[in-house]
Amino acid sequence: MSNLGKISHPEVLWAQRADKVYLTIALTNAKDISVKCEPNGSFNFSAVGSKDEIVEFSLELYGKIQPEGCKTQMGLRNILCTVQKEEKGWWKRLLKSEKKPASYIKVDWNKWCDEDDEPDNGTDDDDLKYTSDDDGSGSNDGMLYLPDLEKARK
């Protein structure tokens, strides 16, 4: 029996810089991926998942965006969408609505950068090059390293 027609919501992780928003969509082996960005801040995503399920969602982003500055990079386990803000500046939240976002939308702490921590060197990190542990080697490449504070005190 096919799942075609069933709609599911993948986990969506987000982070921002002054000029961009990063959306990482956790979707394994997706196909027929479509991302549509509208100047008013409308972000629309659709794809067919690995079990032929339809995956789609729309977000009304906090501020206006530049559709031509929206980029998508695909990996085996997720899709990274970089959304260009119309005006530089830090958004208070991801969405226009002040309501609590849907449970599938979460902060991407691996990409998160506070406003005062953002490098001011003017270089473009080219949308945080797509990094993933998709090779199955199990290595911790790209993982956040936190030192053992107990050992550091001794």
Salt bridges, closest charged atoms under 4 A:
GLU11 OE2 - LYS106 NZ 3.09
ASP19 OD2 - LYS20 NZ 3.39
ASP52 OD1 - LYS31 NZ 3.10
GLU98 OE2 - ARG93 NH2 3.91
ASP108 OD2 - LYS111 NZ 3.33
ASP124 OD1 - LYS20 NZ 3.07
ASP126 OD1 - LYS71 NZ 3.79
ASP126 OD2 - LYS129 NZ 2.48
ASP127 OD1 - LYS20 NZ 3.80
ASP127 OD2 - LYS71 NZ 3.22
ASP133 OD1 - ARG77 NH1 3.13
ASP134 OD1 - ARG77 NE 3.41
GLU150 OE2 - ARG153 NH1 3.52
